[in-house]
Amino acid sequence: MKKRGLVITIIGFVLIGISLSIAVSAVPSNITGPIDLSMAAMFEGMFDKITNEIQIMPDDSAYVLYDVSSSDAPLLWGIQIIDYATGDMLSVKISNIFGDDYGEFVMSEPILFEELEIVQSDALNFEIENIGTRTVNVIVMFSEDPENSDALSNPNSPVMNMVMPLLVSGFLLVLGIIISIIGVLVILIDLKNNLGNKRNF
């Protein structure tokens, strides 16, 4: 029986193994468990401000202030529920000191990122209300003009040192899965042909 299918499948599994190895090595060493898997830790250096963990009880609200210093530049802001569980929900209302409304967002996933277009420097108030049924711990992150951030433009920044290996890892993972599937198909085809040849005899 031909062994080409088995060889192709093994090559696919090897690529998958290399992919996982690269992904593990790309994760910062200060992340030791799921509780440490915060966006702030994963993308260290990308954000201009990161709050400490804020505990919000059900039907209670927390307030975070952020002074925008840039003009005509987008503000990337994000919230992560550190100890997320199914059913957790937050309502985020954004306004400035003059009462101007920047929008309201409902969050039902572990992480929410949104971008605001800020025409001029402003002082923003983020009212974060826990509309879920249990107490949650959150962090809030801010990045002004993220597209021109040093974290993305500097190839030696912590973000790029992690993002590039993860991109390579993702490519190898997809390639490995495709090659493994091809290998399995070749094995099945060879088995079918082998059985057909035996019947002819």
N, C-alpha and C positions, 0 to 999 in steps of 0.2 A: 504494500500500500504506500502511496506517495505521502511524504512528510511535509510537503510545502505548506499546507494549511496550518499545520502545527507550528512550523517555524514562523510564519507570518503572525499568528496569534501571540506567540511568545514575544516577538518584537513589539507588538502593540502593548502588551502588559509591561514590558520593560520601559517603554515611553511613558506609560501612566505612572509607573513607580518613580521615574526621574522627575516627572511633573510634580508629584506630591512632595518629593524631597526638596525641590526648589521652593515650593509654596511654604513649607515648614521653615526653611532657612530664612525666608524673606520676612516672616513675622517677627517683630521686635522681641528681644529677649526679656524685656520687662513685663511681657504679657504671659502670665503663668496659668491662667484659667479663664473660664467664661466671664467671670465677674470683672476681669481686667480688659475685656475685649471692647473697649470704648473707641469711638471714632477719634477722640482726642489723642489716645495712645497710638492708634494705628497710623494716624496721619499727623504725627508730631511736627510742628513747625509750619503747618498750613494755616492755622487760625490766629487771628490777631488777639482774640480774647476767648477764654474758656472759663466758664463759671465752675465753682466747686459744686459737688453734688447737692441738689436741692430736694428735700423731701416734701411731698405734697399729699395731704390726706384727701379722701373723697369729699367732693363738694367744696373744697378749699382752693385758694389761689395763691400763686407766688408771683412776684414782680421782679423783672430783670430790666435794668436800664443800660442802654448802650449809646454812647456819643459817636456819631458818624463824623469823621474828619474829612473824608473825601467828598468831592463834588462831581456830578455827572459820571458816577462810577457805580456799578452794581454792588450791593451788599448781600453776601451769601450768609444766611443764618441757618442754624440747624438745632434740633432738639433730639436727644436720645434718651429713651427710658432704659436705664441701666439694668434694672431687674424686671424686664418686660415679661408679662404673662398675657395669654389670650383674654380679651375683654377690656384691657387697659385702654383708656381714651383720654385725650387732652384737647382742650379748646385753647387756641392761642390768638389773642387779640392784640394788634399792634397799632399804636398811636404815638403822636409826638406831644410835646409839652403844651402845644397850642390846641390840642384836641383833634387834630387832623387824623383821619382814619386811614391806616395803611393796609387794612384787610383783617379778616378772621379766618383761621385755619383750624380744621379738625384733624386730629392725629389719632389713628387707630393701629399704627404699626410701630415697631421698635424705634425707627429712625425717620425723621422728617427733615428735608432740606428744601428751602425756598430761596428765591433771589428777589430782591427789591431794587428798583431803580431809584436812586437817591439823587435829586437834582442839585441840592446843596447840603452843606453840613447840617446835621439835625440831631436832636436828642430823642431817641426812641424808647418807648416803654412797652415791654412785652408782658402782657397779663396772661399767665399760664394757669388755666383752671383744670382741675382733675374732675372729669365727668364720668370716670369709671367707678368701680365699686371697691377698689382696694388702694392702699397707700403705695405711691410710686416714688422712685428716686430718679431724678433727671439731671442732665447737664445741658447747658446751652452754649453754642459755639458761634463765633462771628468771624467773617473774613471779608475785608474790604477789597474790592477789585481783584477777585481771586485769579482771574486769567493772567494778570501781570504779577502774581505773587512770586517771590523768590523761591518758594517751595516747589513751584512748577517749572520755573525757568532755570534754576540751578541744578545741573545733573547730579551733583553730589549732595543734594538736600536729602533729609531723612525720607521725605515722601517719595522722591524719585528712586531712591535706593530700594524702596519696597515695591513701588508700582511696576517698574520695569521687570523685575524677576517674576512678579505675579502675572504680567502679560505673557511672558515666555512660558510660564507654567501652564496658563490657560490654553495656549496654542498647542503645547505638547500633549496636554490632557485630551483635547479634542482629536488631535492627530492619532494618539494612541488608541482611543475608542474606535475611531473609524477603521484603523488597521486591524484591530482585534475582531471587529465585525466581519471585515473582508476575510480574515483568516478562518473564522468559523464557517462562513459561506463556502470557502474553498474546501474545507474538511467535509462538509455535507455533500458537495458536488462530487468529490473524490469517492466518498462512501457509496453514493448512488451509482457512479460509474463502475466501481468495483463489484457491487452486487449485480449489476447488469451483465458484466463480463462473466461472472460465475454462472449465471443462469444460461448464458449462451453455450457454456460447456456442458 
